[in-house]
Amino acid sequence: MLADGTRPGNRGGTLGNYHFWTSVASGFAVLIGGYIIDWLTIDVLFYVSAFIYGGSAWMTLRMQEGTIESNDHTQQ
């Protein structure tokens, strides 16, 4: 889906940026999830995850082709 929102020949930076920040967020998610489970209960972790997944699904549905930053630099 990310590749469909970028122009051919200009995807490398966008995909690399996506994978980097996904890796960073995954690492912090493990740490934060552990603290949430210790501090509250495991039920809260599932509710927070559902909220985050719902928000990301909503943002993905709103994304339109041509709104990614790397596309703006090619149309000068």
N, C-alpha and C positions, 0 to 999 in steps of 0.2 A: 504494500500500500504506500509506503514511503517512496519507493522508486517510481510509482505512478505519479506522484506529486512533484517530481523533479524532471528536469530536461536531460536527455541523453548527453553524455560528455561532461556533465556538471554534477554528477551524483556522488562522486567519491567523498568530497568534503562533508556533504550532508549526511551520508550514511555513516561515515567515520565519527562524526559528531554525535549522531544518534547512538551508536554502539558504545562510545566512551561514556556518555552520560547515563545510559542504561546500566552499565557496569558499576559506575559510582553509586547510583541510586540503589542497586541491588545489594551492594555491600552495606550501605547504611540501613537498608530495610531489615537486614538480618540482625544488626545491632539494636535497632529501635524495637523490633519485634520481640527480642529477648527481654528488654527492659519492660515492655508493656506486659508481657506474660508474668514476669516476676512481680510487678507492681500491682497489676489488676488480675484479671483471669484470662484464660485463653479465649473465652467468648468475645471479649472486647477486640481481640486481634482480628477475628473474622468479621465483625461489624465494621471496623476501620478499613479492612481490605475491600469489603463490598462497596463502601463509600468511594474509595480511591478508584476501583475498577469502573464504577458507574460514572464518575467524573471523567475518567480518561475515555470511556466509550462515547460520552456526550461530546467531548472535544474532538474526537476522531470523526464523528458524524458531521460536525460543523466545518471540518477542514475542507477547503475547496482547492482545486488544482490551481497553482499559480500563486499561492499565498506563502510558500516557503521562501525564506530569505535568499537562498542561493539562486532562485529564479529571477530576482530583481536585478542582479548584477549583470545578467546576460542580455537584458533588453535596454541597452544604453543608446 
